[in-house]
Amino acid sequence: MQHDDLEKLVTLAMPYGKYKGRLLVDLPGQYLNWFAREGFPNGELGRLLQLMQEIDHNGLSDLLKPLRVNKLHE
């Protein structure tokens, strides 16, 4: 994990597919789990989706709430 990955989860949008335009942090768990089963894309997007899937799967999504609040106030 890189130092700014968590911030990217709350600021970057899914660039394609059914959930195009939705922030990575807001992607449904079943969609993230589908990637876990079928394979994550290459590159940074795949790495971030994998991180989000791990966070979601382990029930840690609330850890991202402070980052979301900070982004709203910037």
N, CA, C and O atoms as a Tripos MOL2 file, in Angstrom:
@<TRIPOS>MOLECULE
protein
  296   295    74     0     0
PROTEIN
NO_CHARGES

@<TRIPOS>ATOM
      1 N           0.8500   -1.1730    0.0000 N.3       1 MET1
      2 CA          0.0000    0.0000    0.0000 C.3       1 MET1
      3 C           0.8940    1.2340    0.0000 C.2       1 MET1
      4 O           1.9000    1.2990    0.7060 O.2       1 MET1
      5 N           0.5000    2.2030   -0.8080 N.am      2 GLN2
      6 CA          1.2460    3.4470   -0.8570 C.3       2 GLN2
      7 C           0.6240    4.4580    0.0960 C.2       2 GLN2
      8 O          -0.5310    4.3090    0.4940 O.2       2 GLN2
      9 N           1.3730    5.4700    0.4580 N.am      3 HIS3
     10 CA          0.9440    6.3920    1.5130 C.3       3 HIS3
     11 C          -0.3520    7.1350    1.1960 C.2       3 HIS3
     12 O          -1.0690    7.4990    2.1280 O.2       3 HIS3
     13 N          -0.6800    7.3740   -0.0490 N.am      4 ASP4
     14 CA         -1.9000    8.1270   -0.3710 C.3       4 ASP4
     15 C          -3.0350    7.2580   -0.9080 C.2       4 ASP4
     16 O          -4.0190    7.7880   -1.4230 O.2       4 ASP4
     17 N          -2.9170    5.9420   -0.7980 N.am      5 ASP5
     18 CA         -3.9460    5.0430   -1.3290 C.3       5 ASP5
     19 C          -5.3060    5.2460   -0.6750 C.2       5 ASP5
     20 O          -6.3240    5.2320   -1.3670 O.2       5 ASP5
     21 N          -5.3490    5.4310    0.6290 N.am      6 LEU6
     22 CA         -6.6420    5.5970    1.3020 C.3       6 LEU6
     23 C          -7.3300    6.8710    0.8290 C.2       6 LEU6
     24 O          -8.5480    6.8950    0.6560 O.2       6 LEU6
     25 N          -6.5590    7.9180    0.6210 N.am      7 GLU7
     26 CA         -7.1350    9.1640    0.0990 C.3       7 GLU7
     27 C          -7.6830    8.9600   -1.3180 C.2       7 GLU7
     28 O          -8.7240    9.5130   -1.6730 O.2       7 GLU7
     29 N          -6.9890    8.1770   -2.1070 N.am      8 LYS8
     30 CA         -7.4550    7.9030   -3.4670 C.3       8 LYS8
     31 C          -8.7840    7.1440   -3.4630 C.2       8 LYS8
     32 O          -9.6200    7.3520   -4.3420 O.2       8 LYS8
     33 N          -8.9770    6.2710   -2.4830 N.am      9 LEU9
     34 CA        -10.2280    5.5180   -2.4110 C.3       9 LEU9
     35 C         -11.4400    6.4370   -2.2390 C.2       9 LEU9
     36 O         -12.5360    6.1100   -2.6960 O.2       9 LEU9
     37 N         -11.2520    7.5700   -1.5910 N.am     10 VAL10
     38 CA        -12.3700    8.4900   -1.3430 C.3      10 VAL10
     39 C         -12.4560    9.6150   -2.3680 C.2      10 VAL10
     40 O         -13.3510   10.4570   -2.2870 O.2      10 VAL10
     41 N         -11.5270    9.6400   -3.3420 N.am     11 THR11
     42 CA        -11.5500   10.7090   -4.3370 C.3      11 THR11
     43 C         -11.6420   10.2250   -5.7830 C.2      11 THR11
     44 O         -12.1280   10.9560   -6.6470 O.2      11 THR11
     45 N         -11.1840    9.0090   -6.0570 N.am     12 LEU12
     46 CA        -11.1910    8.5210   -7.4290 C.3      12 LEU12
     47 C         -12.4830    7.7780   -7.7490 C.2      12 LEU12
     48 O         -13.0200    7.0390   -6.9240 O.2      12 LEU12
     49 N         -12.9630    7.9940   -8.9630 N.am     13 ALA13
     50 CA        -14.1930    7.3450   -9.4200 C.3      13 ALA13
     51 C         -13.8510    6.1520  -10.3100 C.2      13 ALA13
     52 O         -12.8140    6.1250  -10.9730 O.2      13 ALA13
     53 N         -14.7440    5.1740  -10.3070 N.am     14 MET14
     54 CA        -14.6090    4.0250  -11.1880 C.3      14 MET14
     55 C         -14.6870    4.5280  -12.6260 C.2      14 MET14
     56 O         -15.6530    5.2040  -12.9830 O.2      14 MET14
     57 N         -13.6870    4.2130  -13.4660 N.am     15 PRO15
     58 CA        -13.6480    4.7960  -14.8100 C.3      15 PRO15
     59 C         -14.5190    4.0900  -15.8580 C.2      15 PRO15
     60 O         -14.7010    4.6190  -16.9550 O.2      15 PRO15
     61 N         -15.0500    2.9250  -15.5450 N.am     16 TYR16
     62 CA        -15.8310    2.1930  -16.5490 C.3      16 TYR16
     63 C         -16.7820    1.2100  -15.8760 C.2      16 TYR16
     64 O         -16.7510    1.0230  -14.6600 O.2      16 TYR16
     65 N         -17.6200    0.5930  -16.6840 N.am     17 GLY17
     66 CA        -18.4910   -0.4660  -16.1980 C.3      17 GLY17
     67 C         -19.7820    0.0250  -15.5800 C.2      17 GLY17
     68 O         -20.1390    1.2000  -15.6740 O.2      17 GLY17
     69 N         -20.4620   -0.8940  -14.9550 N.am     18 LYS18
     70 CA        -21.7800   -0.6430  -14.3570 C.3      18 LYS18
     71 C         -21.7470    0.4990  -13.3510 C.2      18 LYS18
     72 O         -22.7230    1.2390  -13.2230 O.2      18 LYS18
     73 N         -20.6610    0.6480  -12.6550 N.am     19 TYR19
     74 CA        -20.5510    1.6630  -11.5990 C.3      19 TYR19
     75 C         -19.6350    2.8220  -12.0080 C.2      19 TYR19
     76 O         -19.0270    3.4710  -11.1570 O.2      19 TYR19
     77 N         -19.5460    3.0680  -13.3000 N.am     20 LYS20
     78 CA        -18.7340    4.1740  -13.8110 C.3      20 LYS20
     79 C         -19.1560    5.4770  -13.1320 C.2      20 LYS20
     80 O         -20.3440    5.7930  -13.0560 O.2      20 LYS20
     81 N         -18.1760    6.2220  -12.6430 N.am     21 GLY21
     82 CA        -18.4320    7.5030  -11.9990 C.3      21 GLY21
     83 C         -18.6240    7.4300  -10.4980 C.2      21 GLY21
     84 O         -18.6100    8.4610   -9.8260 O.2      21 GLY21
     85 N         -18.8040    6.2350   -9.9550 N.am     22 ARG22
     86 CA        -18.9790    6.0880   -8.5080 C.3      22 ARG22
     87 C         -17.6080    6.0340   -7.8380 C.2      22 ARG22
     88 O         -16.6930    5.3770   -8.3340 O.2      22 ARG22
     89 N         -17.4740    6.7270   -6.7130 N.am     23 LEU23
     90 CA        -16.2120    6.6900   -5.9750 C.3      23 LEU23
     91 C         -15.8670    5.2570   -5.5940 C.2      23 LEU23
     92 O         -16.7530    4.4570   -5.2930 O.2      23 LEU23
     93 N         -14.5860    4.9410   -5.6080 N.am     24 LEU24
     94 CA        -14.1620    3.5760   -5.2730 C.3      24 LEU24
     95 C         -14.6550    3.1690   -3.8930 C.2      24 LEU24
     96 O         -15.0250    2.0120   -3.6880 O.2      24 LEU24
     97 N         -14.6670    4.0940   -2.9500 N.am     25 VAL25
     98 CA        -15.1240    3.8020   -1.5950 C.3      25 VAL25
     99 C         -16.6120    3.4360   -1.5680 C.2      25 VAL25
    100 O         -17.0670    2.7720   -0.6360 O.2      25 VAL25
    101 N         -17.3670    3.8620   -2.5750 N.am     26 ASP26
    102 CA        -18.8100    3.6200   -2.6140 C.3      26 ASP26
    103 C         -19.2100    2.4130   -3.4580 C.2      26 ASP26
    104 O         -20.4000    2.1500   -3.6340 O.2      26 ASP26
    105 N         -18.2390    1.6840   -3.9760 N.am     27 LEU27
    106 CA        -18.5720    0.4990   -4.7750 C.3      27 LEU27
    107 C         -19.1580   -0.5800   -3.8710 C.2      27 LEU27
    108 O         -18.6840   -0.7830   -2.7540 O.2      27 LEU27
    109 N         -20.1920   -1.2740   -4.3540 N.am     28 PRO28
    110 CA        -20.8060   -2.3320   -3.5400 C.3      28 PRO28
    111 C         -19.8500   -3.4980   -3.2920 C.2      28 PRO28
    112 O         -19.0070   -3.8250   -4.1270 O.2      28 PRO28
    113 N         -20.0030   -4.1060   -2.1370 N.am     29 GLY29
    114 CA        -19.1660   -5.2400   -1.7640 C.3      29 GLY29
    115 C         -19.2290   -6.3810   -2.7530 C.2      29 GLY29
    116 O         -18.2130   -7.0200   -3.0270 O.2      29 GLY29
    117 N         -20.4150   -6.6510   -3.2990 N.am     30 GLN30
    118 CA        -20.5250   -7.7760   -4.2330 C.3      30 GLN30
    119 C         -19.7440   -7.5160   -5.5240 C.2      30 GLN30
    120 O         -19.2350   -8.4480   -6.1450 O.2      30 GLN30
    121 N         -19.6530   -6.2440   -5.9230 N.am     31 TYR31
    122 CA        -18.8610   -5.8850   -7.1040 C.3      31 TYR31
    123 C         -17.3770   -6.0730   -6.8170 C.2      31 TYR31
    124 O         -16.6430   -6.6040   -7.6500 O.2      31 TYR31
    125 N         -16.9380   -5.6440   -5.6560 N.am     32 LEU32
    126 CA        -15.5440   -5.8280   -5.2660 C.3      32 LEU32
    127 C         -15.2080   -7.3110   -5.1360 C.2      32 LEU32
    128 O         -14.1200   -7.7420   -5.5180 O.2      32 LEU32
    129 N         -16.1390   -8.0870   -4.5990 N.am     33 ASN33
    130 CA        -15.9210   -9.5310   -4.4650 C.3      33 ASN33
    131 C         -15.8630  -10.2140   -5.8240 C.2      33 ASN33
    132 O         -15.1290  -11.1860   -6.0050 O.2      33 ASN33
    133 N         -16.6410   -9.7020   -6.7850 N.am     34 TRP34
    134 CA        -16.5890  -10.2400   -8.1470 C.3      34 TRP34
    135 C         -15.1810  -10.0740   -8.7090 C.2      34 TRP34
    136 O         -14.6350  -11.0040   -9.3030 O.2      34 TRP34
    137 N         -14.5900   -8.8890   -8.5240 N.am     35 PHE35
    138 CA        -13.2210   -8.6780   -8.9760 C.3      35 PHE35
    139 C         -12.2690   -9.6320   -8.2710 C.2      35 PHE35
    140 O         -11.3480  -10.1580   -8.8970 O.2      35 PHE35
    141 N         -12.4720   -9.8620   -6.9910 N.am     36 ALA36
    142 CA        -11.6030  -10.7710   -6.2360 C.3      36 ALA36
    143 C         -11.6580  -12.1820   -6.8300 C.2      36 ALA36
    144 O         -10.6470  -12.8820   -6.8820 O.2      36 ALA36
    145 N         -12.8420  -12.5880   -7.2720 N.am     37 ARG37
    146 CA        -12.9880  -13.9170   -7.8770 C.3      37 ARG37
    147 C         -12.4640  -13.9680   -9.3030 C.2      37 ARG37
    148 O         -11.7890  -14.9260   -9.6800 O.2      37 ARG37
    149 N         -12.7660  -12.9520  -10.0990 N.am     38 GLU38
    150 CA        -12.4760  -12.9700  -11.5280 C.3      38 GLU38
    151 C         -11.1150  -12.3720  -11.8920 C.2      38 GLU38
    152 O         -10.5770  -12.6420  -12.9650 O.2      38 GLU38
    153 N         -10.5740  -11.5700  -11.0020 N.am     39 GLY39
    154 CA         -9.2800  -10.9360  -11.2550 C.3      39 GLY39
    155 C          -9.4100   -9.4250  -11.3090 C.2      39 GLY39
    156 O         -10.3010   -8.8850  -11.9650 O.2      39 GLY39
    157 N          -8.5220   -8.7640  -10.6190 N.am     40 PHE40
    158 CA         -8.5100   -7.3030  -10.6040 C.3      40 PHE40
    159 C          -7.8140   -6.8020  -11.8640 C.2      40 PHE40
    160 O          -6.9480   -7.4870  -12.4070 O.2      40 PHE40
    161 N          -8.1880   -5.6060  -12.3350 N.am     41 PRO41
    162 CA         -7.4750   -5.0420  -13.4870 C.3      41 PRO41
    163 C          -6.0110   -4.7770  -13.1430 C.2      41 PRO41
    164 O          -5.6340   -4.7150  -11.9730 O.2      41 PRO41
    165 N          -5.2140   -4.6260  -14.1590 N.am     42 ASN42
    166 CA         -3.8000   -4.2970  -13.9630 C.3      42 ASN42
    167 C          -3.6490   -2.8510  -13.5130 C.2      42 ASN42
    168 O          -4.5580   -2.0370  -13.6730 O.2      42 ASN42
    169 N          -2.5190   -2.5560  -12.9640 N.am     43 GLY43
    170 CA         -2.1560   -1.1820  -12.6410 C.3      43 GLY43
    171 C          -2.7460   -0.6670  -11.3450 C.2      43 GLY43
    172 O          -3.1910   -1.4260  -10.4840 O.2      43 GLY43
    173 N          -2.7330    0.6600  -11.2390 N.am     44 GLU44
    174 CA         -3.1620    1.3200  -10.0150 C.3      44 GLU44
    175 C          -4.6250    1.0360   -9.6860 C.2      44 GLU44
    176 O          -4.9630    0.8050   -8.5250 O.2      44 GLU44
    177 N          -5.4870    1.0520  -10.6850 N.am     45 LEU45
    178 CA         -6.9010    0.7900  -10.4280 C.3      45 LEU45
    179 C          -7.0890   -0.5740   -9.7770 C.2      45 LEU45
    180 O          -7.8170   -0.6920   -8.7910 O.2      45 LEU45
    181 N          -6.4550   -1.5850  -10.3060 N.am     46 GLY46
    182 CA         -6.5730   -2.9220   -9.7310 C.3      46 GLY46
    183 C          -6.0670   -2.9840   -8.3040 C.2      46 GLY46
    184 O          -6.6670   -3.6330   -7.4470 O.2      46 GLY46
    185 N          -4.9610   -2.3060   -8.0570 N.am     47 ARG47
    186 CA         -4.3910   -2.2800   -6.7010 C.3      47 ARG47
    187 C          -5.3480   -1.6020   -5.7370 C.2      47 ARG47
    188 O          -5.5320   -2.0690   -4.6140 O.2      47 ARG47
    189 N          -5.9650   -0.4940   -6.1690 N.am     48 LEU48
    190 CA         -6.9030    0.2230   -5.3030 C.3      48 LEU48
    191 C          -8.1920   -0.5680   -5.0970 C.2      48 LEU48
    192 O          -8.7410   -0.5790   -3.9950 O.2      48 LEU48
    193 N          -8.6760   -1.2240   -6.1400 N.am     49 LEU49
    194 CA         -9.8720   -2.0570   -5.9920 C.3      49 LEU49
    195 C          -9.6050   -3.2190   -5.0350 C.2      49 LEU49
    196 O         -10.4640   -3.5700   -4.2270 O.2      49 LEU49
    197 N          -8.4360   -3.8020   -5.1250 N.am     50 GLN50
    198 CA         -8.0810   -4.8920   -4.2170 C.3      50 GLN50
    199 C          -8.0200   -4.3960   -2.7750 C.2      50 GLN50
    200 O          -8.4970   -5.0680   -1.8610 O.2      50 GLN50
    201 N          -7.4350   -3.2230   -2.5760 N.am     51 LEU51
    202 CA         -7.3790   -2.6420   -1.2380 C.3      51 LEU51
    203 C          -8.7880   -2.3700   -0.7150 C.2      51 LEU51
    204 O          -9.0870   -2.6710    0.4410 O.2      51 LEU51
    205 N          -9.6520   -1.8050   -1.5550 N.am     52 MET52
    206 CA        -11.0250   -1.5100   -1.1310 C.3      52 MET52
    207 C         -11.7740   -2.7950   -0.8150 C.2      52 MET52
    208 O         -12.5580   -2.8360    0.1330 O.2      52 MET52
    209 N         -11.5460   -3.8350   -1.5880 N.am     53 GLN53
    210 CA        -12.2040   -5.1220   -1.3210 C.3      53 GLN53
    211 C         -11.7610   -5.6770    0.0250 C.2      53 GLN53
    212 O         -12.5860   -6.1890    0.7810 O.2      53 GLN53
    213 N         -10.4890   -5.5850    0.3330 N.am     54 GLU54
    214 CA         -9.9880   -6.0730    1.6200 C.3      54 GLU54
    215 C         -10.5730   -5.2610    2.7750 C.2      54 GLU54
    216 O         -10.9620   -5.8230    3.7980 O.2      54 GLU54
    217 N         -10.6340   -3.9530    2.6100 N.am     55 ILE55
    218 CA        -11.2120   -3.0890    3.6430 C.3      55 ILE55
    219 C         -12.6780   -3.4440    3.8520 C.2      55 ILE55
    220 O         -13.1250   -3.6060    4.9870 O.2      55 ILE55
    221 N         -13.4250   -3.5660    2.7570 N.am     56 ASP56
    222 CA        -14.8510   -3.8820    2.8420 C.3      56 ASP56
    223 C         -15.0720   -5.2770    3.4350 C.2      56 ASP56
    224 O         -15.9070   -5.4480    4.3240 O.2      56 ASP56
    225 N         -14.3430   -6.2510    2.9570 N.am     57 HIS57
    226 CA        -14.4970   -7.6390    3.4050 C.3      57 HIS57
    227 C         -14.2290   -7.7850    4.9030 C.2      57 HIS57
    228 O         -14.8570   -8.6050    5.5730 O.2      57 HIS57
    229 N         -13.3100   -7.0000    5.4140 N.am     58 ASN58
    230 CA        -12.9560   -7.0760    6.8310 C.3      58 ASN58
    231 C         -13.7370   -6.1070    7.7070 C.2      58 ASN58
    232 O         -13.4320   -5.9440    8.8880 O.2      58 ASN58
    233 N         -14.7580   -5.4550    7.1150 N.am     59 GLY59
    234 CA        -15.6160   -4.5660    7.8940 C.3      59 GLY59
    235 C         -14.9260   -3.3060    8.3820 C.2      59 GLY59
    236 O         -15.2640   -2.7880    9.4470 O.2      59 GLY59
    237 N         -13.9680   -2.8070    7.6230 N.am     60 LEU60
    238 CA        -13.1870   -1.6530    8.0550 C.3      60 LEU60
    239 C         -13.5340   -0.3740    7.2940 C.2      60 LEU60
    240 O         -12.7930    0.6050    7.3780 O.2      60 LEU60
    241 N         -14.6210   -0.3620    6.5700 N.am     61 SER61
    242 CA        -14.9850    0.8030    5.7550 C.3      61 SER61
    243 C         -15.1450    2.0740    6.5790 C.2      61 SER61
    244 O         -14.9150    3.1710    6.0700 O.2      61 SER61
    245 N         -15.5350    1.9420    7.8390 N.am     62 ASP62
    246 CA        -15.7020    3.1230    8.6900 C.3      62 ASP62
    247 C         -14.3860    3.8740    8.8980 C.2      62 ASP62
    248 O         -14.3970    5.0580    9.2370 O.2      62 ASP62
    249 N         -13.2700    3.2040    8.7010 N.am     63 LEU63
    250 CA        -11.9780    3.8670    8.8390 C.3      63 LEU63
    251 C         -11.7830    4.9620    7.7900 C.2      63 LEU63
    252 O         -10.9620    5.8600    7.9750 O.2      63 LEU63
    253 N         -12.5320    4.8890    6.6930 N.am     64 LEU64
    254 CA        -12.3960    5.8760    5.6250 C.3      64 LEU64
    255 C         -13.2830    7.1040    5.8340 C.2      64 LEU64
    256 O         -13.1260    8.1050    5.1360 O.2      64 LEU64
    257 N         -14.2050    7.0350    6.7840 N.am     65 LYS65
    258 CA        -15.1220    8.1550    7.0090 C.3      65 LYS65
    259 C         -14.4110    9.4690    7.3230 C.2      65 LYS65
    260 O         -14.7950   10.4980    6.7670 O.2      65 LYS65
    261 N         -13.3990    9.4860    8.1810 N.am     66 PRO66
    262 CA        -12.7190   10.7620    8.4380 C.3      66 PRO66
    263 C         -12.0860   11.3650    7.1780 C.2      66 PRO66
    264 O         -12.0640   12.5850    7.0180 O.2      66 PRO66
    265 N         -11.5810   10.5280    6.3000 N.am     67 LEU67
    266 CA        -11.0030   11.0270    5.0490 C.3      67 LEU67
    267 C         -12.0770   11.6560    4.1720 C.2      67 LEU67
    268 O         -11.8350   12.6690    3.5160 O.2      67 LEU67
    269 N         -13.2590   11.0560    4.1630 N.am     68 ARG68
    270 CA        -14.3610   11.6100    3.3680 C.3      68 ARG68
    271 C         -14.7760   12.9710    3.8990 C.2      68 ARG68
    272 O         -15.0240   13.8970    3.1280 O.2      68 ARG68
    273 N         -14.8510   13.0870    5.2040 N.am     69 VAL69
    274 CA        -15.2420   14.3490    5.8300 C.3      69 VAL69
    275 C         -14.2160   15.4220    5.5110 C.2      69 VAL69
    276 O         -14.5830   16.5510    5.1880 O.2      69 VAL69
    277 N         -12.9390   15.0870    5.5950 N.am     70 ASN70
    278 CA        -11.8800   16.0390    5.2920 C.3      70 ASN70
    279 C         -11.9530   16.5110    3.8490 C.2      70 ASN70
    280 O         -11.7050   17.6860    3.5790 O.2      70 ASN70
    281 N         -12.2840   15.6340    2.9190 N.am     71 LYS71
    282 CA        -12.3810   15.9960    1.4980 C.3      71 LYS71
    283 C         -13.5560   16.9410    1.2680 C.2      71 LYS71
    284 O         -13.4820   17.8100    0.3980 O.2      71 LYS71
    285 N         -14.6320   16.7910    2.0240 N.am     72 LEU72
    286 CA        -15.7930   17.6680    1.8800 C.3      72 LEU72
    287 C         -15.4730   19.0890    2.3230 C.2      72 LEU72
    288 O         -16.0630   20.0430    1.8160 O.2      72 LEU72
    289 N         -14.5460   19.2400    3.2640 N.am     73 HIS73
    290 CA        -14.2450   20.5580    3.8320 C.3      73 HIS73
    291 C         -13.0830   21.2580    3.1300 C.2      73 HIS73
    292 O         -12.7280   22.3810    3.4900 O.2      73 HIS73
    293 N         -12.4960   20.6100    2.1420 N.am     74 GLU74
    294 CA        -11.3610   21.2340    1.4320 C.3      74 GLU74
    295 C         -11.8680   22.1550    0.3470 C.2      74 GLU74
    296 O         -11.0720   22.7720   -0.3610 O.2      74 GLU74
@<TRIPOS>BOND
     1     1     2 1
     2     2     3 1
     3     3     4 2
     4     3     5 am
     5     5     6 1
     6     6     7 1
     7     7     8 2
     8     7     9 am
     9     9    10 1
    10    10    11 1
    11    11    12 2
    12    11    13 am
    13    13    14 1
    14    14    15 1
    15    15    16 2
    16    15    17 am
    17    17    18 1
    18    18    19 1
    19    19    20 2
    20    19    21 am
    21    21    22 1
    22    22    23 1
    23    23    24 2
    24    23    25 am
    25    25    26 1
    26    26    27 1
    27    27    28 2
    28    27    29 am
    29    29    30 1
    30    30    31 1
    31    31    32 2
    32    31    33 am
    33    33    34 1
    34    34    35 1
    35    35    36 2
    36    35    37 am
    37    37    38 1
    38    38    39 1
    39    39    40 2
    40    39    41 am
    41    41    42 1
    42    42    43 1
    43    43    44 2
    44    43    45 am
    45    45    46 1
    46    46    47 1
    47    47    48 2
    48    47    49 am
    49    49    50 1
    50    50    51 1
    51    51    52 2
    52    51    53 am
    53    53    54 1
    54    54    55 1
    55    55    56 2
    56    55    57 am
    57    57    58 1
    58    58    59 1
    59    59    60 2
    60    59    61 am
    61    61    62 1
    62    62    63 1
    63    63    64 2
    64    63    65 am
    65    65    66 1
    66    66    67 1
    67    67    68 2
    68    67    69 am
    69    69    70 1
    70    70    71 1
    71    71    72 2
    72    71    73 am
    73    73    74 1
    74    74    75 1
    75    75    76 2
    76    75    77 am
    77    77    78 1
    78    78    79 1
    79    79    80 2
    80    79    81 am
    81    81    82 1
    82    82    83 1
    83    83    84 2
    84    83    85 am
    85    85    86 1
    86    86    87 1
    87    87    88 2
    88    87    89 am
    89    89    90 1
    90    90    91 1
    91    91    92 2
    92    91    93 am
    93    93    94 1
    94    94    95 1
    95    95    96 2
    96    95    97 am
    97    97    98 1
    98    98    99 1
    99    99   100 2
   100    99   101 am
   101   101   102 1
   102   102   103 1
   103   103   104 2
   104   103   105 am
   105   105   106 1
   106   106   107 1
   107   107   108 2
   108   107   109 am
   109   109   110 1
   110   110   111 1
   111   111   112 2
   112   111   113 am
   113   113   114 1
   114   114   115 1
   115   115   116 2
   116   115   117 am
   117   117   118 1
   118   118   119 1
   119   119   120 2
   120   119   121 am
   121   121   122 1
   122   122   123 1
   123   123   124 2
   124   123   125 am
   125   125   126 1
   126   126   127 1
   127   127   128 2
   128   127   129 am
   129   129   130 1
   130   130   131 1
   131   131   132 2
   132   131   133 am
   133   133   134 1
   134   134   135 1
   135   135   136 2
   136   135   137 am
   137   137   138 1
   138   138   139 1
   139   139   140 2
   140   139   141 am
   141   141   142 1
   142   142   143 1
   143   143   144 2
   144   143   145 am
   145   145   146 1
   146   146   147 1
   147   147   148 2
   148   147   149 am
   149   149   150 1
   150   150   151 1
   151   151   152 2
   152   151   153 am
   153   153   154 1
   154   154   155 1
   155   155   156 2
   156   155   157 am
   157   157   158 1
   158   158   159 1
   159   159   160 2
   160   159   161 am
   161   161   162 1
   162   162   163 1
   163   163   164 2
   164   163   165 am
   165   165   166 1
   166   166   167 1
   167   167   168 2
   168   167   169 am
   169   169   170 1
   170   170   171 1
   171   171   172 2
   172   171   173 am
   173   173   174 1
   174   174   175 1
   175   175   176 2
   176   175   177 am
   177   177   178 1
   178   178   179 1
   179   179   180 2
   180   179   181 am
   181   181   182 1
   182   182   183 1
   183   183   184 2
   184   183   185 am
   185   185   186 1
   186   186   187 1
   187   187   188 2
   188   187   189 am
   189   189   190 1
   190   190   191 1
   191   191   192 2
   192   191   193 am
   193   193   194 1
   194   194   195 1
   195   195   196 2
   196   195   197 am
   197   197   198 1
   198   198   199 1
   199   199   200 2
   200   199   201 am
   201   201   202 1
   202   202   203 1
   203   203   204 2
   204   203   205 am
   205   205   206 1
   206   206   207 1
   207   207   208 2
   208   207   209 am
   209   209   210 1
   210   210   211 1
   211   211   212 2
   212   211   213 am
   213   213   214 1
   214   214   215 1
   215   215   216 2
   216   215   217 am
   217   217   218 1
   218   218   219 1
   219   219   220 2
   220   219   221 am
   221   221   222 1
   222   222   223 1
   223   223   224 2
   224   223   225 am
   225   225   226 1
   226   226   227 1
   227   227   228 2
   228   227   229 am
   229   229   230 1
   230   230   231 1
   231   231   232 2
   232   231   233 am
   233   233   234 1
   234   234   235 1
   235   235   236 2
   236   235   237 am
   237   237   238 1
   238   238   239 1
   239   239   240 2
   240   239   241 am
   241   241   242 1
   242   242   243 1
   243   243   244 2
   244   243   245 am
   245   245   246 1
   246   246   247 1
   247   247   248 2
   248   247   249 am
   249   249   250 1
   250   250   251 1
   251   251   252 2
   252   251   253 am
   253   253   254 1
   254   254   255 1
   255   255   256 2
   256   255   257 am
   257   257   258 1
   258   258   259 1
   259   259   260 2
   260   259   261 am
   261   261   262 1
   262   262   263 1
   263   263   264 2
   264   263   265 am
   265   265   266 1
   266   266   267 1
   267   267   268 2
   268   267   269 am
   269   269   270 1
   270   270   271 1
   271   271   272 2
   272   271   273 am
   273   273   274 1
   274   274   275 1
   275   275   276 2
   276   275   277 am
   277   277   278 1
   278   278   279 1
   279   279   280 2
   280   279   281 am
   281   281   282 1
   282   282   283 1
   283   283   284 2
   284   283   285 am
   285   285   286 1
   286   286   287 1
   287   287   288 2
   288   287   289 am
   289   289   290 1
   290   290   291 1
   291   291   292 2
   292   291   293 am
   293   293   294 1
   294   294   295 1
   295   295   296 2
@<TRIPOS>SUBSTRUCTURE
     1 MET1         2 RESIDUE 1 A MET
     2 GLN2         6 RESIDUE 1 A GLN
     3 HIS3        10 RESIDUE 1 A HIS
     4 ASP4        14 RESIDUE 1 A ASP
     5 ASP5        18 RESIDUE 1 A ASP
     6 LEU6        22 RESIDUE 1 A LEU
     7 GLU7        26 RESIDUE 1 A GLU
     8 LYS8        30 RESIDUE 1 A LYS
     9 LEU9        34 RESIDUE 1 A LEU
    10 VAL10       38 RESIDUE 1 A VAL
    11 THR11       42 RESIDUE 1 A THR
    12 LEU12       46 RESIDUE 1 A LEU
    13 ALA13       50 RESIDUE 1 A ALA
    14 MET14       54 RESIDUE 1 A MET
    15 PRO15       58 RESIDUE 1 A PRO
    16 TYR16       62 RESIDUE 1 A TYR
    17 GLY17       66 RESIDUE 1 A GLY
    18 LYS18       70 RESIDUE 1 A LYS
    19 TYR19       74 RESIDUE 1 A TYR
    20 LYS20       78 RESIDUE 1 A LYS
    21 GLY21       82 RESIDUE 1 A GLY
    22 ARG22       86 RESIDUE 1 A ARG
    23 LEU23       90 RESIDUE 1 A LEU
    24 LEU24       94 RESIDUE 1 A LEU
    25 VAL25       98 RESIDUE 1 A VAL
    26 ASP26      102 RESIDUE 1 A ASP
    27 LEU27      106 RESIDUE 1 A LEU
    28 PRO28      110 RESIDUE 1 A PRO
    29 GLY29      114 RESIDUE 1 A GLY
    30 GLN30      118 RESIDUE 1 A GLN
    31 TYR31      122 RESIDUE 1 A TYR
    32 LEU32      126 RESIDUE 1 A LEU
    33 ASN33      130 RESIDUE 1 A ASN
    34 TRP34      134 RESIDUE 1 A TRP
    35 PHE35      138 RESIDUE 1 A PHE
    36 ALA36      142 RESIDUE 1 A ALA
    37 ARG37      146 RESIDUE 1 A ARG
    38 GLU38      150 RESIDUE 1 A GLU
    39 GLY39      154 RESIDUE 1 A GLY
    40 PHE40      158 RESIDUE 1 A PHE
    41 PRO41      162 RESIDUE 1 A PRO
    42 ASN42      166 RESIDUE 1 A ASN
    43 GLY43      170 RESIDUE 1 A GLY
    44 GLU44      174 RESIDUE 1 A GLU
    45 LEU45      178 RESIDUE 1 A LEU
    46 GLY46      182 RESIDUE 1 A GLY
    47 ARG47      186 RESIDUE 1 A ARG
    48 LEU48      190 RESIDUE 1 A LEU
    49 LEU49      194 RESIDUE 1 A LEU
    50 GLN50      198 RESIDUE 1 A GLN
    51 LEU51      202 RESIDUE 1 A LEU
    52 MET52      206 RESIDUE 1 A MET
    53 GLN53      210 RESIDUE 1 A GLN
    54 GLU54      214 RESIDUE 1 A GLU
    55 ILE55      218 RESIDUE 1 A ILE
    56 ASP56      222 RESIDUE 1 A ASP
    57 HIS57      226 RESIDUE 1 A HIS
    58 ASN58      230 RESIDUE 1 A ASN
    59 GLY59      234 RESIDUE 1 A GLY
    60 LEU60      238 RESIDUE 1 A LEU
    61 SER61      242 RESIDUE 1 A SER
    62 ASP62      246 RESIDUE 1 A ASP
    63 LEU63      250 RESIDUE 1 A LEU
    64 LEU64      254 RESIDUE 1 A LEU
    65 LYS65      258 RESIDUE 1 A LYS
    66 PRO66      262 RESIDUE 1 A PRO
    67 LEU67      266 RESIDUE 1 A LEU
    68 ARG68      270 RESIDUE 1 A ARG
    69 VAL69      274 RESIDUE 1 A VAL
    70 ASN70      278 RESIDUE 1 A ASN
    71 LYS71      282 RESIDUE 1 A LYS
    72 LEU72      286 RESIDUE 1 A LEU
    73 HIS73      290 RESIDUE 1 A HIS
    74 GLU74      294 RESIDUE 1 A GLU
